[in-house]
């Protein structure tokens, strides 16, 4: 029986030693894994810091670009206002010039119509026959109807017909 108890104690101590070895191995594995995880955690923390630094730099750059864009928009708006003002002035000048040109044409046409109304119908018809039709029609429109009739009477019929059709338009 002593031998049996001794055998049990020996087996028990052997099992305890084997269990102790396995426990030691697990502890070592956990320590190694812990150190690997700590290294990985440090690497993740460094990447997080780099990402935050990049985010801050990007936000700062975006803010600067927005400020520059605002300044450029103000410059464009100012130039647009100047261009609009100049365009309005040019439009006024153009309108004034058109009015002056119309007055000059009216005065010129008045002088021409007075000249043609004082001429003999035969001489006026010869001159108008030789002119471009648009100009002749413009002169005829400025004359009194009875003067136009006398001029047409002295003009060759084909030319008179052509001018009459243009006058009616």
DOMITI-366649 format. One record per residue (C-alpha): residue number from 1; residue in one letter; x, y, z. Coordinates in steps of 0.02 Angstrom, whole numbers, plus 50000, padded with zeros to 5 digits. Example, Ala and Ser with C-alpha at 12.3 -4.5 7.8 and 13.67 -1.06 7.14 Angstrom:
# DOMITI-366649
<vexse><i>1</i><aa>a</aa><xx>50615</xx><yy>49775</yy><zz>50390</zz></vexse>
<vexse><i>2</i><aa>s</aa><xx>50684</xx><yy>49947</yy><zz>50357</zz></vexse>
***
This chain:
# DOMITI-366649
<vexse><i>1</i><aa>x</aa><xx>50000</xx><yy>50000</yy><zz>50000</zz></vexse>
<vexse><i>2</i><aa>x</aa><xx>50143</xx><yy>50115</yy><zz>50036</zz></vexse>
<vexse><i>3</i><aa>x</aa><xx>50199</xx><yy>50085</yy><zz>49864</zz></vexse>
<vexse><i>4</i><aa>x</aa><xx>50029</xx><yy>50127</yy><zz>49797</zz></vexse>
<vexse><i>5</i><aa>x</aa><xx>50021</xx><yy>50291</yy><zz>49893</zz></vexse>
<vexse><i>6</i><aa>x</aa><xx>50197</xx><yy>50330</yy><zz>49841</zz></vexse>
<vexse><i>7</i><aa>x</aa><xx>50149</xx><yy>50293</yy><zz>49662</zz></vexse>
<vexse><i>8</i><aa>x</aa><xx>49998</xx><yy>50408</yy><zz>49675</zz></vexse>
<vexse><i>9</i><aa>x</aa><xx>50104</xx><yy>50546</yy><zz>49748</zz></vexse>
<vexse><i>10</i><aa>x</aa><xx>50232</xx><yy>50522</yy><zz>49612</zz></vexse>
<vexse><i>11</i><aa>x</aa><xx>50097</xx><yy>50529</yy><zz>49477</zz></vexse>
<vexse><i>12</i><aa>x</aa><xx>50017</xx><yy>50677</yy><zz>49558</zz></vexse>
<vexse><i>13</i><aa>x</aa><xx>50181</xx><yy>50771</yy><zz>49568</zz></vexse>
<vexse><i>14</i><aa>x</aa><xx>50219</xx><yy>50722</yy><zz>49390</zz></vexse>
<vexse><i>15</i><aa>x</aa><xx>50049</xx><yy>50787</yy><zz>49334</zz></vexse>
<vexse><i>16</i><aa>x</aa><xx>50074</xx><yy>50944</yy><zz>49436</zz></vexse>
<vexse><i>17</i><aa>x</aa><xx>50243</xx><yy>50970</yy><zz>49356</zz></vexse>
<vexse><i>18</i><aa>x</aa><xx>50169</xx><yy>50941</yy><zz>49184</zz></vexse>
<vexse><i>19</i><aa>x</aa><xx>50026</xx><yy>51060</yy><zz>49224</zz></vexse>
<vexse><i>20</i><aa>x</aa><xx>50149</xx><yy>51186</yy><zz>49290</zz></vexse>
<vexse><i>21</i><aa>x</aa><xx>50249</xx><yy>51174</yy><zz>49129</zz></vexse>
<vexse><i>22</i><aa>x</aa><xx>50094</xx><yy>51201</yy><zz>49025</zz></vexse>
<vexse><i>23</i><aa>x</aa><xx>50043</xx><yy>51347</yy><zz>49135</zz></vexse>
<vexse><i>24</i><aa>x</aa><xx>50217</xx><yy>51420</yy><zz>49113</zz></vexse>
<vexse><i>25</i><aa>x</aa><xx>50205</xx><yy>51398</yy><zz>48924</zz></vexse>
<vexse><i>26</i><aa>x</aa><xx>50034</xx><yy>51485</yy><zz>48918</zz></vexse>
<vexse><i>27</i><aa>x</aa><xx>50101</xx><yy>51629</yy><zz>49023</zz></vexse>
<vexse><i>28</i><aa>x</aa><xx>50247</xx><yy>51648</yy><zz>48904</zz></vexse>
<vexse><i>29</i><aa>x</aa><xx>50132</xx><yy>51646</yy><zz>48753</zz></vexse>
<vexse><i>30</i><aa>x</aa><xx>50020</xx><yy>51777</yy><zz>48833</zz></vexse>
<vexse><i>31</i><aa>x</aa><xx>50171</xx><yy>51888</yy><zz>48873</zz></vexse>
<vexse><i>32</i><aa>x</aa><xx>50235</xx><yy>51874</yy><zz>48695</zz></vexse>
<vexse><i>33</i><aa>x</aa><xx>50062</xx><yy>51911</yy><zz>48626</zz></vexse>
<vexse><i>34</i><aa>x</aa><xx>50044</xx><yy>52056</yy><zz>48747</zz></vexse>
<vexse><i>35</i><aa>x</aa><xx>50207</xx><yy>52133</yy><zz>48686</zz></vexse>
<vexse><i>36</i><aa>x</aa><xx>50152</xx><yy>52109</yy><zz>48505</zz></vexse>
<vexse><i>37</i><aa>x</aa><xx>49986</xx><yy>52193</yy><zz>48544</zz></vexse>
<vexse><i>38</i><aa>x</aa><xx>50075</xx><yy>52336</yy><zz>48631</zz></vexse>
<vexse><i>39</i><aa>x</aa><xx>50186</xx><yy>52363</yy><zz>48478</zz></vexse>
<vexse><i>40</i><aa>x</aa><xx>50032</xx><yy>52357</yy><zz>48365</zz></vexse>
<vexse><i>41</i><aa>x</aa><xx>49942</xx><yy>52479</yy><zz>48481</zz></vexse>
<vexse><i>42</i><aa>x</aa><xx>50089</xx><yy>52600</yy><zz>48472</zz></vexse>
<vexse><i>43</i><aa>x</aa><xx>50090</xx><yy>52587</yy><zz>48282</zz></vexse>
<vexse><i>44</i><aa>x</aa><xx>49902</xx><yy>52622</yy><zz>48276</zz></vexse>
<vexse><i>45</i><aa>x</aa><xx>49925</xx><yy>52769</yy><zz>48395</zz></vexse>
<vexse><i>46</i><aa>x</aa><xx>50063</xx><yy>52841</yy><zz>48284</zz></vexse>
<vexse><i>47</i><aa>x</aa><xx>49952</xx><yy>52823</yy><zz>48130</zz></vexse>
<vexse><i>48</i><aa>x</aa><xx>49809</xx><yy>52906</yy><zz>48224</zz></vexse>
<vexse><i>49</i><aa>x</aa><xx>49922</xx><yy>53053</yy><zz>48269</zz></vexse>
<vexse><i>50</i><aa>x</aa><xx>49982</xx><yy>53066</yy><zz>48089</zz></vexse>
<vexse><i>51</i><aa>x</aa><xx>49803</xx><yy>53062</yy><zz>48028</zz></vexse>
<vexse><i>52</i><aa>x</aa><xx>49753</xx><yy>53198</yy><zz>48151</zz></vexse>
<vexse><i>53</i><aa>x</aa><xx>49901</xx><yy>53304</yy><zz>48096</zz></vexse>
<vexse><i>54</i><aa>x</aa><xx>49850</xx><yy>53280</yy><zz>47915</zz></vexse>
<vexse><i>55</i><aa>x</aa><xx>49671</xx><yy>53326</yy><zz>47957</zz></vexse>
<vexse><i>56</i><aa>x</aa><xx>49725</xx><yy>53486</yy><zz>48044</zz></vexse>
<vexse><i>57</i><aa>x</aa><xx>49839</xx><yy>53532</yy><zz>47898</zz></vexse>
<vexse><i>58</i><aa>x</aa><xx>49701</xx><yy>53496</yy><zz>47772</zz></vexse>
<vexse><i>59</i><aa>x</aa><xx>49575</xx><yy>53600</yy><zz>47870</zz></vexse>
<vexse><i>60</i><aa>x</aa><xx>49700</xx><yy>53744</yy><zz>47880</zz></vexse>
<vexse><i>61</i><aa>x</aa><xx>49735</xx><yy>53733</yy><zz>47693</zz></vexse>
<vexse><i>62</i><aa>x</aa><xx>49548</xx><yy>53729</yy><zz>47657</zz></vexse>
<vexse><i>63</i><aa>x</aa><xx>49521</xx><yy>53881</yy><zz>47767</zz></vexse>
<vexse><i>64</i><aa>x</aa><xx>49659</xx><yy>53976</yy><zz>47676</zz></vexse>
<vexse><i>65</i><aa>x</aa><xx>49588</xx><yy>53926</yy><zz>47507</zz></vexse>
<vexse><i>66</i><aa>x</aa><xx>49415</xx><yy>53986</yy><zz>47561</zz></vexse>
<vexse><i>67</i><aa>x</aa><xx>49488</xx><yy>54153</yy><zz>47613</zz></vexse>
<vexse><i>68</i><aa>x</aa><xx>49579</xx><yy>54168</yy><zz>47446</zz></vexse>
<vexse><i>69</i><aa>x</aa><xx>49420</xx><yy>54121</yy><zz>47354</zz></vexse>
<vexse><i>70</i><aa>x</aa><xx>49324</xx><yy>54254</yy><zz>47449</zz></vexse>
<vexse><i>71</i><aa>x</aa><xx>49455</xx><yy>54384</yy><zz>47404</zz></vexse>
<vexse><i>72</i><aa>x</aa><xx>49452</xx><yy>54333</yy><zz>47221</zz></vexse>
<vexse><i>73</i><aa>x</aa><xx>49261</xx><yy>54341</yy><zz>47220</zz></vexse>
<vexse><i>74</i><aa>x</aa><xx>49269</xx><yy>54517</yy><zz>47290</zz></vexse>
<vexse><i>75</i><aa>x</aa><xx>49395</xx><yy>54567</yy><zz>47156</zz></vexse>
<vexse><i>76</i><aa>x</aa><xx>49285</xx><yy>54492</yy><zz>47020</zz></vexse>
<vexse><i>77</i><aa>x</aa><xx>49131</xx><yy>54578</yy><zz>47090</zz></vexse>
<vexse><i>78</i><aa>x</aa><xx>49223</xx><yy>54745</yy><zz>47094</zz></vexse>
<vexse><i>79</i><aa>x</aa><xx>49283</xx><yy>54723</yy><zz>46915</zz></vexse>
<vexse><i>80</i><aa>x</aa><xx>49109</xx><yy>54671</yy><zz>46861</zz></vexse>
<vexse><i>81</i><aa>x</aa><xx>49037</xx><yy>54827</yy><zz>46941</zz></vexse>
<vexse><i>82</i><aa>x</aa><xx>49165</xx><yy>54935</yy><zz>46848</zz></vexse>
<vexse><i>83</i><aa>x</aa><xx>49127</xx><yy>54846</yy><zz>46685</zz></vexse>
<vexse><i>84</i><aa>x</aa><xx>48940</xx><yy>54866</yy><zz>46711</zz></vexse>
<vexse><i>85</i><aa>x</aa><xx>48962</xx><yy>55051</yy><zz>46748</zz></vexse>
<vexse><i>86</i><aa>x</aa><xx>49068</xx><yy>55075</yy><zz>46592</zz></vexse>
<vexse><i>87</i><aa>x</aa><xx>48943</xx><yy>54976</yy><zz>46490</zz></vexse>
<vexse><i>88</i><aa>x</aa><xx>48802</xx><yy>55088</yy><zz>46551</zz></vexse>
<vexse><i>89</i><aa>x</aa><xx>48903</xx><yy>55245</yy><zz>46507</zz></vexse>
<vexse><i>90</i><aa>x</aa><xx>48943</xx><yy>55175</yy><zz>46335</zz></vexse>
<vexse><i>91</i><aa>x</aa><xx>48760</xx><yy>55132</yy><zz>46309</zz></vexse>
<vexse><i>92</i><aa>x</aa><xx>48712</xx><yy>55312</yy><zz>46353</zz></vexse>
<vexse><i>93</i><aa>x</aa><xx>48845</xx><yy>55381</yy><zz>46236</zz></vexse>
<vexse><i>94</i><aa>x</aa><xx>48791</xx><yy>55264</yy><zz>46097</zz></vexse>
<vexse><i>95</i><aa>x</aa><xx>48610</xx><yy>55319</yy><zz>46118</zz></vexse>
<vexse><i>96</i><aa>x</aa><xx>48663</xx><yy>55503</yy><zz>46118</zz></vexse>
<vexse><i>97</i><aa>x</aa><xx>48769</xx><yy>55474</yy><zz>45962</zz></vexse>
<vexse><i>98</i><aa>x</aa><xx>48624</xx><yy>55389</yy><zz>45875</zz></vexse>
<vexse><i>99</i><aa>x</aa><xx>48513</xx><yy>55537</yy><zz>45916</zz></vexse>
<vexse><i>100</i><aa>x</aa><xx>48643</xx><yy>55659</yy><zz>45849</zz></vexse>
<vexse><i>101</i><aa>x</aa><xx>48666</xx><yy>55552</yy><zz>45693</zz></vexse>
<vexse><i>102</i><aa>x</aa><xx>48478</xx><yy>55548</yy><zz>45665</zz></vexse>
<vexse><i>103</i><aa>x</aa><xx>48469</xx><yy>55736</yy><zz>45682</zz></vexse>
<vexse><i>104</i><aa>x</aa><xx>48611</xx><yy>55757</yy><zz>45558</zz></vexse>
<vexse><i>105</i><aa>x</aa><xx>48527</xx><yy>55638</yy><zz>45435</zz></vexse>
<vexse><i>106</i><aa>x</aa><xx>48361</xx><yy>55731</yy><zz>45456</zz></vexse>
<vexse><i>107</i><aa>x</aa><xx>48447</xx><yy>55898</yy><zz>45424</zz></vexse>
<vexse><i>108</i><aa>x</aa><xx>48542</xx><yy>55826</yy><zz>45276</zz></vexse>
<vexse><i>109</i><aa>x</aa><xx>48382</xx><yy>55746</yy><zz>45206</zz></vexse>
<vexse><i>110</i><aa>x</aa><xx>48291</xx><yy>55911</yy><zz>45234</zz></vexse>
<vexse><i>111</i><aa>x</aa><xx>48423</xx><yy>56002</yy><zz>45134</zz></vexse>
<vexse><i>112</i><aa>x</aa><xx>48419</xx><yy>55871</yy><zz>44996</zz></vexse>
<vexse><i>113</i><aa>x</aa><xx>48229</xx><yy>55870</yy><zz>44989</zz></vexse>
<vexse><i>114</i><aa>x</aa><xx>48227</xx><yy>56060</yy><zz>44979</zz></vexse>
<vexse><i>115</i><aa>x</aa><xx>48353</xx><yy>56052</yy><zz>44837</zz></vexse>
<vexse><i>116</i><aa>x</aa><xx>48252</xx><yy>55922</yy><zz>44741</zz></vexse>
<vexse><i>117</i><aa>x</aa><xx>48088</xx><yy>56013</yy><zz>44772</zz></vexse>
<vexse><i>118</i><aa>x</aa><xx>48163</xx><yy>56172</yy><zz>44698</zz></vexse>
<vexse><i>119</i><aa>x</aa><xx>48231</xx><yy>56080</yy><zz>44545</zz></vexse>
<vexse><i>120</i><aa>x</aa><xx>48135</xx><yy>56058</yy><zz>44385</zz></vexse>
<vexse><i>121</i><aa>x</aa><xx>48050</xx><yy>55885</yy><zz>44379</zz></vexse>
<vexse><i>122</i><aa>x</aa><xx>48148</xx><yy>55832</yy><zz>44222</zz></vexse>
<vexse><i>123</i><aa>x</aa><xx>48318</xx><yy>55867</yy><zz>44302</zz></vexse>
<vexse><i>124</i><aa>x</aa><xx>48267</xx><yy>55785</yy><zz>44466</zz></vexse>
<vexse><i>125</i><aa>x</aa><xx>48204</xx><yy>55629</yy><zz>44374</zz></vexse>
<vexse><i>126</i><aa>x</aa><xx>48369</xx><yy>55611</yy><zz>44280</zz></vexse>
<vexse><i>127</i><aa>x</aa><xx>48471</xx><yy>55625</yy><zz>44441</zz></vexse>
<vexse><i>128</i><aa>x</aa><xx>48359</xx><yy>55504</yy><zz>44537</zz></vexse>
<vexse><i>129</i><aa>x</aa><xx>48364</xx><yy>55380</yy><zz>44393</zz></vexse>
<vexse><i>130</i><aa>x</aa><xx>48554</xx><yy>55372</yy><zz>44405</zz></vexse>
<vexse><i>131</i><aa>x</aa><xx>48559</xx><yy>55348</yy><zz>44596</zz></vexse>
<vexse><i>132</i><aa>x</aa><xx>48548</xx><yy>55183</yy><zz>44688</zz></vexse>
<vexse><i>133</i><aa>x</aa><xx>48365</xx><yy>55143</yy><zz>44716</zz></vexse>
<vexse><i>134</i><aa>x</aa><xx>48374</xx><yy>55144</yy><zz>44908</zz></vexse>
<vexse><i>135</i><aa>x</aa><xx>48445</xx><yy>55320</yy><zz>44909</zz></vexse>
<vexse><i>136</i><aa>x</aa><xx>48321</xx><yy>55380</yy><zz>44778</zz></vexse>
<vexse><i>137</i><aa>x</aa><xx>48176</xx><yy>55308</yy><zz>44879</zz></vexse>
<vexse><i>138</i><aa>x</aa><xx>48240</xx><yy>55395</yy><zz>45037</zz></vexse>
<vexse><i>139</i><aa>x</aa><xx>48244</xx><yy>55562</yy><zz>44944</zz></vexse>
<vexse><i>140</i><aa>x</aa><xx>48072</xx><yy>55534</yy><zz>44867</zz></vexse>
<vexse><i>141</i><aa>x</aa><xx>47997</xx><yy>55496</yy><zz>45038</zz></vexse>
<vexse><i>142</i><aa>x</aa><xx>48055</xx><yy>55664</yy><zz>45102</zz></vexse>
<vexse><i>143</i><aa>x</aa><xx>47969</xx><yy>55758</yy><zz>44959</zz></vexse>
<vexse><i>144</i><aa>x</aa><xx>47788</xx><yy>55814</yy><zz>44949</zz></vexse>
<vexse><i>145</i><aa>x</aa><xx>47674</xx><yy>55695</yy><zz>44852</zz></vexse>
<vexse><i>146</i><aa>x</aa><xx>47638</xx><yy>55821</yy><zz>44712</zz></vexse>
<vexse><i>147</i><aa>x</aa><xx>47826</xx><yy>55847</yy><zz>44683</zz></vexse>
<vexse><i>148</i><aa>x</aa><xx>47853</xx><yy>55658</yy><zz>44679</zz></vexse>
<vexse><i>149</i><aa>x</aa><xx>47713</xx><yy>55643</yy><zz>44551</zz></vexse>
<vexse><i>150</i><aa>x</aa><xx>47792</xx><yy>55775</yy><zz>44438</zz></vexse>
<vexse><i>151</i><aa>x</aa><xx>47962</xx><yy>55687</yy><zz>44450</zz></vexse>
<vexse><i>152</i><aa>x</aa><xx>47885</xx><yy>55518</yy><zz>44407</zz></vexse>
<vexse><i>153</i><aa>x</aa><xx>47797</xx><yy>55596</yy><zz>44258</zz></vexse>
<vexse><i>154</i><aa>x</aa><xx>47965</xx><yy>55647</yy><zz>44184</zz></vexse>
<vexse><i>155</i><aa>x</aa><xx>48053</xx><yy>55482</yy><zz>44228</zz></vexse>
<vexse><i>156</i><aa>x</aa><xx>48056</xx><yy>55330</yy><zz>44114</zz></vexse>
<vexse><i>157</i><aa>x</aa><xx>47912</xx><yy>55214</yy><zz>44160</zz></vexse>
<vexse><i>158</i><aa>x</aa><xx>48015</xx><yy>55061</yy><zz>44209</zz></vexse>
<vexse><i>159</i><aa>x</aa><xx>48119</xx><yy>55159</yy><zz>44335</zz></vexse>
<vexse><i>160</i><aa>x</aa><xx>47965</xx><yy>55252</yy><zz>44400</zz></vexse>
<vexse><i>161</i><aa>x</aa><xx>47875</xx><yy>55085</yy><zz>44424</zz></vexse>
<vexse><i>162</i><aa>x</aa><xx>48022</xx><yy>55011</yy><zz>44518</zz></vexse>
<vexse><i>163</i><aa>x</aa><xx>48039</xx><yy>55162</yy><zz>44632</zz></vexse>
<vexse><i>164</i><aa>x</aa><xx>47851</xx><yy>55165</yy><zz>44664</zz></vexse>
<vexse><i>165</i><aa>x</aa><xx>47852</xx><yy>54983</yy><zz>44721</zz></vexse>
<vexse><i>166</i><aa>x</aa><xx>47996</xx><yy>55022</yy><zz>44838</zz></vexse>
<vexse><i>167</i><aa>x</aa><xx>47905</xx><yy>55175</yy><zz>44905</zz></vexse>
<vexse><i>168</i><aa>x</aa><xx>47752</xx><yy>55071</yy><zz>44948</zz></vexse>
<vexse><i>169</i><aa>x</aa><xx>47851</xx><yy>54953</yy><zz>45062</zz></vexse>
***
